[in-house]
Amino acid sequence: MEYWFYGYDFDNELNITSKEKILVRRLLQRYERQGKEGRPVVNTSDAVRVEFGLSLIQILDVDVKNQILKTNIWYEYTWVDVLLRWDPQAYDNISDVRIPSDKIWLPDIVLYNL
């Protein structure tokens, strides 16, 4: 069975177009205009301070002879992205949103020997 719908906006019918959805669309439009290749700064002379944290979750194996330590770790990066700022009062006091990481700028950090 196939269903075809032409010209019907289900988002409005189901009230899915919430303030959060509108906010995320507007934030992503900023990235569409600027692109995610450049750093998210107001002035090119500004730095993006990236903080890095690492937590050891588990030691999986220790090979003393070959000096190999296998672990399970959790790492986290945090930074301020000026393109993702908004006034919470304009969006029903929404203070945080989830945006897929492939849609925004990410720091060029690579961990070796993992």
C-alpha positions as CSV (number, residue, x, y, z in Angstrom):
1,M,0.0,0.0,0.0
2,E,1.4,3.4,-0.9
3,Y,0.4,6.8,0.4
4,W,1.0,10.0,-1.5
5,F,0.6,13.4,0.1
6,Y,0.8,16.6,-1.9
7,G,1.0,20.0,-0.4
8,Y,0.2,19.1,3.2
9,D,2.3,20.4,6.1
10,F,2.2,17.7,8.8
11,D,4.6,19.7,11.0
12,N,1.9,22.4,11.5
13,E,-0.9,19.8,12.0
14,L,1.0,18.0,14.7
15,N,2.5,21.2,16.2
16,I,6.0,19.8,15.6
17,T,7.3,23.2,14.6
18,S,8.2,24.1,18.1
19,K,10.4,26.9,19.3
20,E,13.3,24.4,19.6
21,K,12.9,23.3,16.0
22,I,12.8,26.9,14.8
23,L,15.9,27.7,17.0
24,V,17.9,24.7,15.5
25,R,17.0,25.8,12.0
26,R,18.2,29.3,12.6
27,L,21.4,28.2,14.2
28,L,22.2,25.9,11.3
29,Q,21.4,28.7,8.8
30,R,24.3,30.6,10.3
31,Y,26.6,27.8,9.5
32,E,25.1,27.6,6.0
33,R,26.0,31.3,5.5
34,Q,29.5,31.1,7.0
35,G,30.4,27.5,6.4
36,K,31.8,25.1,9.0
37,E,35.3,25.2,7.5
38,G,36.3,28.4,9.3
39,R,36.7,28.8,13.1
40,P,33.5,30.1,14.8
41,V,34.8,33.5,15.8
42,V,33.7,37.1,15.4
43,N,37.2,38.4,14.5
44,T,39.8,36.3,12.8
45,S,42.3,37.4,15.4
46,D,40.2,35.7,18.1
47,A,41.3,32.4,19.4
48,V,39.0,29.4,20.0
49,R,39.9,28.0,23.4
50,V,39.3,24.2,23.3
51,E,39.4,22.4,26.6
52,F,40.1,18.7,26.6
53,G,39.3,16.1,29.2
54,L,40.1,12.4,29.4
55,S,38.8,9.8,31.9
56,L,40.2,6.4,32.2
57,I,37.3,4.0,32.4
58,Q,38.9,0.6,32.4
59,I,42.3,-1.1,32.0
60,L,41.7,-3.9,29.5
61,D,45.2,-5.4,29.3
62,V,48.8,-4.8,30.2
63,D,51.6,-6.3,28.1
64,V,54.7,-5.5,30.1
65,K,57.1,-7.2,27.7
66,N,55.9,-5.1,24.7
67,Q,55.0,-2.1,26.8
68,I,51.4,-2.0,25.6
69,L,48.6,-0.8,27.7
70,K,45.0,-1.4,26.4
71,T,42.4,0.9,28.0
72,N,38.9,2.1,27.6
73,I,38.7,5.9,27.9
74,W,36.2,8.7,27.6
75,Y,37.3,12.0,26.2
76,E,35.5,15.3,25.9
77,Y,36.2,18.6,24.1
78,T,34.5,21.8,25.1
79,W,34.6,25.2,23.4
80,V,32.4,28.3,22.9
81,D,30.9,28.6,19.4
82,V,29.7,32.1,18.8
83,L,27.5,30.9,15.9
84,L,25.5,28.8,18.4
85,R,24.5,31.6,20.7
86,W,20.9,32.8,21.2
87,D,18.6,34.6,23.6
88,P,16.8,31.9,25.6
89,Q,13.9,34.2,26.3
90,A,13.1,34.4,22.6
91,Y,12.8,30.7,22.4
92,D,10.6,29.6,25.4
93,N,13.7,29.7,27.7
94,I,15.4,26.9,25.9
95,S,19.0,26.9,27.2
96,D,20.5,24.0,25.3
97,V,19.8,22.0,22.1
98,R,21.3,19.0,20.4
99,I,22.9,19.5,17.0
100,P,24.6,16.7,15.0
101,S,28.3,17.1,15.1
102,D,28.6,16.9,11.3
103,K,26.6,20.1,11.0
104,I,29.0,22.4,12.9
105,W,32.7,23.3,13.3
106,L,34.8,20.8,15.2
107,P,38.4,21.3,16.4
108,D,41.1,19.4,14.5
109,I,42.3,17.2,17.3
110,V,43.5,13.6,16.7
111,L,44.5,11.2,19.4
112,Y,47.3,8.8,18.4
113,N,48.1,5.4,19.8
114,L,44.6,4.6,20.7
